[in-house]
Amino acid sequence: MFNKKNIHIYFFSFFMFFMFFPQSAFSWSDSLNVKEEIWYVKKSPHFSLYFKENIPAVKIDRYLKTAEGYYDSICKKLHFKKFNFWTWQDRCKIYVYIFRKDYTDNTSRPEWSRASANFKERRIDAFLSDKGFETTLIPHEMGHLIFREFTGGKTPLPLWLEEGVACFVEEEQCSRLNFAKKLVKSSIYIPMKKLAGLDSDTIVVPELFYAQSASIVNYLITGFDEYKFLQLCQALKDRKGWWRSLQQIYGFDDFDDFELKWKTYVQGEE
């Protein structure tokens, strides 16, 4: 899909990624090594927010209110609005740190990490000094957990689907969708079959990957009636293969057909 005419756009997207969407933005793990320290906790209907004494109470209340707002909006965006996750002892835990060093020292995450989500512990860790703490990090990691909650977390999924859902529910997702539309118009995108096999070690241009992934999930959710995506999630929860489920529920003949229909949808958006 690349040619000499548009290769400059390829390098531009590579540059823009490191400016606005660092590859290390998000971390996913099933286990975290958290140091034993004294934490204060305040609870809301769906969250237990853990913090140190040097965070003002008014900010803690705001973070909980923001988290509850994202919980409602994410469930609505994913058509999970009739379901009620994370209540009582099953509340999602959010550990809030002040600086990156506090976060990495307490979680043993690498220096480049900005936030992390843990499905088994139903937990999010992030630090306040990151300017995207409320608008990007919290909804992104929450998107991972809510999607995993509904699909059971046992069916192997392609990275584009996992990250596409998380990017789709971000507050500023429009920038990714607009970027993906420009890429499609310029014929600079990742072929669907190749996209399905990418992982964190094989992504060449991360911003292109994240934008396209968000765009495809947007297509699967907004381009069809809401029951399609719910059916897909249920199939994944029943441990059916993701590609076979996509074909059966959405009617795609093969990867080429999936790619063509996605591009047609993107090009028809206003």
C-alpha positions in Angstrom: 0.0 0.0 0.0 3.0 2.3 0.0 4.5 4.1 -3.0 7.0 6.9 -3.6 4.3 9.5 -4.0 3.0 9.1 -0.4 6.1 7.9 1.4 6.5 11.3 3.0 3.1 10.8 4.7 4.4 7.6 6.2 7.3 9.3 7.8 5.1 12.2 8.9 2.8 9.7 10.7 5.8 8.2 12.3 7.0 11.6 13.5 3.5 12.6 14.7 3.2 9.4 16.8 6.3 10.2 18.9 5.0 13.8 19.3 1.6 13.0 20.5 1.1 9.2 21.0 4.3 7.6 22.5 4.5 3.9 21.8 4.9 3.4 25.5 1.7 5.1 26.4 -0.1 2.1 27.7 0.8 -1.1 29.4 -1.1 -4.3 29.9 -0.3 -7.0 32.4 -1.9 -9.8 34.4 0.4 -9.3 37.4 2.0 -6.4 39.1 4.6 -6.3 41.8 3.4 -3.5 44.0 5.4 -2.5 47.1 3.7 -2.6 50.4 3.0 1.0 51.5 0.3 2.8 53.4 -2.6 3.9 51.1 -5.7 5.9 51.8 -8.9 4.8 50.0 -12.1 6.4 49.0 -15.0 4.6 47.3 -17.7 5.3 44.8 -20.3 2.9 43.4 -17.9 1.2 41.0 -14.4 2.3 42.1 -12.0 2.2 45.0 -9.4 5.0 44.5 -6.2 4.5 46.4 -4.0 7.5 47.1 -1.3 9.0 49.3 -2.1 11.7 51.9 -0.5 14.5 49.8 -3.4 14.6 47.3 -6.1 17.1 48.2 -9.6 15.6 49.0 -11.2 17.8 46.4 -9.1 16.2 43.6 -9.9 12.7 44.9 -13.6 13.5 44.6 -13.1 14.8 41.1 -11.1 11.8 40.0 -13.9 9.5 41.3 -16.5 11.5 39.6 -14.5 11.4 36.4 -14.1 7.7 36.6 -17.8 7.1 37.2 -18.5 9.3 34.2 -16.2 7.3 32.0 -17.7 4.0 33.3 -21.1 5.2 32.1 -19.9 6.6 28.8 -17.7 3.5 28.0 -20.5 1.0 28.7 -22.8 3.1 26.5 -20.3 3.4 23.7 -19.7 -0.4 23.7 -23.5 -1.1 24.1 -22.9 -2.6 27.6 -25.4 -0.2 29.2 -27.7 -2.9 30.5 -24.9 -4.5 32.4 -23.5 -3.5 35.8 -19.9 -4.4 36.4 -17.7 -3.6 39.4 -20.0 -3.2 42.4 -19.4 -3.8 46.1 -16.3 -6.0 46.6 -15.8 -6.2 42.9 -15.1 -2.5 42.5 -12.3 -1.5 40.1 -9.2 -0.3 42.0 -7.4 2.8 40.8 -4.0 3.5 42.3 -3.0 7.1 41.9 0.6 8.3 42.0 2.0 11.8 41.8 5.0 11.4 39.6 6.2 8.8 37.1 9.0 7.6 39.5 6.4 6.9 42.2 4.5 4.9 39.7 7.5 2.9 38.4 9.0 2.4 41.8 5.7 1.0 43.2 4.7 -1.2 40.3 8.1 -2.3 38.8 6.8 -1.1 35.4 9.5 0.1 33.0 10.5 3.7 32.8 8.6 4.4 29.6 5.3 3.2 31.0 2.6 5.8 31.6 -0.2 3.6 33.0 -1.1 -0.1 33.3 -4.2 -2.2 33.7 -4.5 -5.6 35.4 -7.5 -7.7 34.6 -7.1 -10.4 37.2 -6.9 -7.7 40.0 -9.3 -5.4 38.2 -6.9 -2.6 38.8 -5.5 0.5 37.1 -2.2 2.3 38.0 -1.4 5.8 36.7 0.3 9.0 37.8 -1.0 12.5 38.0 1.9 14.4 36.4 1.0 12.9 33.0 -1.1 15.5 31.2 -3.3 12.8 29.8 -4.1 11.3 33.1 -7.9 12.1 33.0 -8.5 12.5 29.3 -6.5 9.5 27.9 -4.9 7.2 30.4 -7.9 6.4 32.7 -10.5 5.9 29.9 -8.0 3.9 27.8 -7.1 1.5 30.6 -10.7 1.3 31.8 -11.7 0.4 28.2 -9.3 -2.6 28.4 -10.8 -3.8 31.6 -14.4 -3.3 30.7 -13.9 -5.1 27.3 -12.1 -7.9 29.1 -14.8 -8.1 31.7 -17.5 -8.7 29.2 -15.5 -11.0 26.9 -14.1 -13.1 29.8 -10.5 -12.5 29.0 -9.8 -16.1 28.0 -10.1 -16.0 24.2 -6.9 -15.0 22.4 -7.5 -11.7 20.6 -5.5 -9.7 18.1 -3.8 -6.6 19.4 -5.7 -4.4 17.0 -9.0 -5.4 18.6 -7.8 -4.9 22.2 -6.2 -1.6 21.5 -8.9 -0.5 19.1 -11.5 -0.8 21.7 -9.3 1.1 24.3 -8.6 3.9 21.8 -12.2 4.0 20.7 -13.5 4.9 24.2 -10.9 7.6 24.8 -12.3 11.1 25.3 -10.2 12.4 22.4 -10.8 9.5 20.0 -11.8 11.8 17.1 -8.2 12.7 16.4 -7.4 9.1 15.8 -10.4 8.5 13.6 -9.7 11.6 11.5 -6.1 10.5 11.1 -7.2 7.1 10.0 -9.6 8.6 7.4 -6.7 10.6 5.9 -4.6 7.4 5.8 -7.3 5.5 3.9 -7.7 8.3 1.4 -4.0 8.3 0.8 -3.9 4.5 0.6 -1.5 4.4 3.5 -2.9 1.7 5.8 -2.0 -1.7 7.1 -3.6 -4.5 5.0 -6.2 -6.3 7.2 -4.5 -9.7 7.1 -1.2 -8.2 8.1 -2.8 -6.2 10.9 -4.3 -9.3 12.4 -0.8 -10.7 13.0 0.8 -7.7 14.5 1.9 -7.5 18.1 3.8 -4.9 20.2 7.1 -6.1 18.8 6.2 -6.0 15.1 4.4 -2.6 14.9 6.4 -0.3 12.6 4.4 2.9 12.8 2.5 2.9 16.1 0.3 5.9 15.4 -0.9 4.3 12.2 -1.6 1.1 14.0 -3.5 2.8 16.8 -5.5 5.0 14.5 -6.5 2.2 12.2 -7.4 -0.1 15.0 -9.7 2.6 16.6 -11.2 3.2 13.1 -12.0 -0.5 12.6 -13.6 -0.8 16.0 -15.6 2.3 15.3 -16.8 0.7 12.1 -17.8 -2.5 13.9 -19.7 -0.6 16.5 -21.3 2.4 14.7 -21.5 0.9 11.2 -24.0 -1.8 12.3 -26.8 -2.2 14.8 -25.7 -2.4 18.4 -26.5 -6.1 18.7 -23.7 -7.1 16.3 -20.9 -6.0 18.7 -22.7 -7.6 21.7 -22.9 -10.8 19.7 -19.2 -10.6 19.0 -18.4 -10.1 22.6 -20.6 -13.0 23.7 -19.0 -15.2 21.1 -15.5 -14.3 22.5 -16.8 -15.0 26.0 -17.9 -18.4 24.8 -14.3 -18.9 23.6 -15.1 -19.0 19.9 -12.3 -17.8 17.6 -12.3 -14.1 17.0 -11.9 -14.3 13.2 -14.6 -17.0 12.7 -16.9 -15.0 15.0 -16.3 -11.8 13.0 -17.1 -13.6 9.7 -20.3 -15.3 11.1 -21.7 -12.2 12.8 -20.7 -9.4 10.4 -20.8 -11.5 7.2 -17.2 -10.9 6.0 -16.1 -13.4 3.3 -12.4 -13.0 4.0 -9.8 -10.4 5.1 -10.0 -8.6 1.8 -13.7 -8.3 2.0 -13.4 -7.0 5.6 -10.8 -4.5 4.5 -12.9 -3.3 1.5 -16.0 -2.8 3.6 -14.1 -0.9 6.3 -12.5 1.4 3.8 -15.9 2.1 2.1 -17.4 3.0 5.4 -14.5 5.3 6.4 -14.6 7.1 3.0 -18.4 7.6 3.4 -18.2 9.2 6.8 -18.7 13.0 6.9 
